[in-house]
Amino acid sequence: MTVHDGKLFIASPRQGKVFVADPQTGKQLAAWDVPGASGVAVVDGCVLVGRGRAIQQRDVTTGAIKRTLVADAGGPVWDLERVPTTSG
């Protein structure tokens, strides 16, 4: 889970979703269908979602898929906390 721009992003592998919520009230703002969602991070204004052996780059506002990166390191992607950024 991660917080960005006043929104809480939570990956739920069991439900196959990424939930977006207000961290102050807990109110659900959105739910994106992401079967196999395992981890979530926000980097350079995009939401990165671990999904099986890939990482999906999604629009931070709509959840629309921008691209899918193959990250086959021998198993599923679970930890997105240390994703390198391209900006300085």
N, C-alpha and C positions, 0 to 999 in steps of 0.2 A: 504494500500500500504506500501511497505517496500523496503529499499535499502540494498543490500548485495553484497559484492565483486564487486562493480562497476556496478551492474545491478539493475534496478528498477522493482519490481514485483507488478502488479496491478490486483486485482480481479474485474471482471466486471459481476455482477449478471445478468444484462440485456442481455448480450451477451453470458453468460455461458462459460466464458473463464478466464484464467489468462494470462495476457500479460507480457512479459519480454522485457524491453527496456533499451537502453543506456540513463542514466539520463542527460548526457551532450548534446547529439544530439537529443534525442527524437526518434531515429530510433528504430523500432520494431525489436527485435532479435528473438523472438519466440512467439507463441500463443498456449496455451494448452487448449483443450476442457475439461471444468469442469462445467457441468450443475449445476446451483445453487451455484456457487462460491460466497461466501459472505465476506470473509476476508482472509488475507494472512499474514504470518510471516515467518521468517527464524530463526530456532533454531537448534543448534548443527549441522549445515551443511545440514539441510533438510528444504524444503519448506513445511509449514503447511497451508492447505487450508480449511477454513470452508466451509462445503457443506451440507446444510440442518441441520440435527441433528447429523452430524458426522464431523470428522476432517480427512482429507487425508494427509498422510505423503508422500511427493514426492521427487524424486531426484532433487537436485538443478540445475543440468546441463540439464538433458533430460526431466524432468517433469513426468517421469514414476512413477506410484503409487508403493510405498513400502509397505504401509499398511493403513488400515482405522480404525480409533478409533471411537467408538460410544460415543457420548457426549450428551446424551439426558438429558438436564437440563430443560425440559419442553417447549422447543422451538428451533428455528434455531440458529446456531452459527453465530454471527456477529462480535464479537470483539476478535481478536487474539493478541492484543498488550501485554497482561500480561500473556503469557504462561510460566509456570515454566520450568526451565531447569534442567537437571540431572547432569550437570557439575558444581560443586561448587557454 
